Amino acid sequence: MQSSKQPKTLKKHDTAFQIEWKDAHVSRYPYPYLRQMCPCAECAIIRHKGQDIHSLFSPQGDGDVTLIEVTPDIQPLDIQLVGRYALQFSWNDGHGFGIYPFDVLREICPCPDCAQQASSNSS
């Protein structure tokens, strides 16, 4: 795993989860966003309307993506480290199957700089 995709610190806030990466970039993931991006097979199928997909995390796909409906008060009840490579969230809506690898979390960073970079890479 590249050092830019390795976390330095992890911090739970009231409305978001924050990762400071070893390259000093800071990603702040609002909980509704993380829940919508759950990588489990069930959520990926919902997001991609049952289509065969290659990336379970892909928010783009062919542009025809259904967001997982979540309430604004979605919160993790528990956050577990999975080995040295991922996090697993247990949500207050009863869902807790998705394992979020750090390299993918870095790729889906919602900050404006990362979002702009992702959109320029996909064109």
C-alpha positions in Angstrom: 0.0 0.0 0.0 1.3 3.4 -1.0 2.2 5.7 2.0 -0.4 8.2 0.7 -3.0 5.5 1.3 -1.9 4.7 4.8 -3.6 6.5 7.7 -1.7 8.4 10.3 -4.6 9.2 12.6 -8.3 8.2 12.8 -10.8 10.4 14.6 -14.5 10.0 15.2 -16.5 13.3 15.2 -20.2 14.0 15.9 -21.1 14.2 12.2 -18.1 12.8 10.3 -15.1 10.5 10.5 -11.7 12.0 9.9 -8.5 10.4 8.5 -5.2 12.2 8.5 -3.1 10.3 5.9 0.7 9.8 6.2 1.2 12.3 3.3 -0.6 15.0 5.5 -3.8 15.1 3.5 -6.9 15.2 5.8 -10.1 13.5 4.6 -13.4 14.2 6.4 -16.2 11.8 5.6 -19.7 12.8 6.6 -21.5 9.8 8.1 -24.4 9.8 5.5 -21.8 9.8 2.7 -19.9 6.8 4.2 -23.2 4.9 4.7 -24.2 5.6 1.1 -20.9 4.3 -0.1 -21.1 1.0 1.9 -19.0 -1.5 -0.1 -21.0 -4.6 0.8 -22.5 -6.5 -2.1 -26.1 -5.7 -1.0 -25.5 -2.0 -1.1 -23.4 -2.1 -4.3 -26.2 -3.9 -6.0 -28.7 -1.2 -4.8 -26.4 1.6 -5.9 -26.0 0.1 -9.4 -29.6 -1.1 -9.8 -28.6 -4.8 -9.9 -26.0 -4.3 -12.7 -22.9 -6.4 -12.8 -20.2 -4.1 -11.4 -16.4 -4.2 -11.2 -15.9 -1.8 -8.3 -18.2 -2.1 -5.4 -17.3 1.4 -4.2 -17.7 3.1 -7.6 -20.1 6.0 -7.3 -19.8 6.7 -11.0 -20.3 3.5 -12.9 -22.2 4.4 -16.1 -23.7 7.5 -14.5 -26.9 5.7 -13.6 -26.5 5.2 -9.8 -29.1 5.0 -7.1 -28.0 6.4 -3.7 -28.6 4.3 -0.6 -31.3 6.3 1.2 -30.1 7.3 4.7 -31.4 9.6 7.3 -29.4 12.7 8.2 -28.9 11.4 11.8 -27.1 8.2 10.6 -24.3 7.4 13.1 -21.8 4.6 13.6 -22.6 2.7 16.8 -19.1 1.0 16.5 -16.0 1.4 14.3 -13.6 -1.5 14.2 -10.2 -1.7 12.6 -9.9 -4.7 10.2 -6.3 -5.8 10.2 -4.1 -2.9 9.1 -6.0 -2.3 5.9 -9.6 -1.3 6.6 -12.4 -0.1 8.8 -15.8 -1.6 9.5 -18.7 0.5 10.6 -21.8 -0.7 12.5 -24.5 1.8 11.7 -27.5 2.8 13.8 -29.8 1.7 11.0 -28.8 -1.9 11.7 -26.4 -2.3 8.8 -22.8 -3.3 9.5 -21.5 -5.6 6.7 -19.3 -3.3 4.7 -15.5 -3.3 5.1 -14.0 0.0 3.9 -10.3 -0.5 2.8 -8.1 2.5 3.4 -6.9 2.7 -0.2 -10.6 3.0 -1.3 -11.4 5.5 1.4 -8.6 7.6 0.0 -10.0 7.3 -3.5 -13.5 8.4 -2.4 -12.3 11.3 -0.3 -15.1 13.9 -0.7 -12.9 17.0 -0.3 -13.0 19.5 -3.2 -9.4 18.8 -4.2 -9.9 15.0 -4.4 -13.3 15.4 -6.1 -11.8 17.6 -8.8 -8.9 15.3 -9.3 -11.2 12.3 -9.6 -13.4 14.1 -12.2 -10.4 15.1 -14.2 -9.0 11.5 -14.1 -12.3 10.1 -15.4 -12.5 12.4 -18.4 
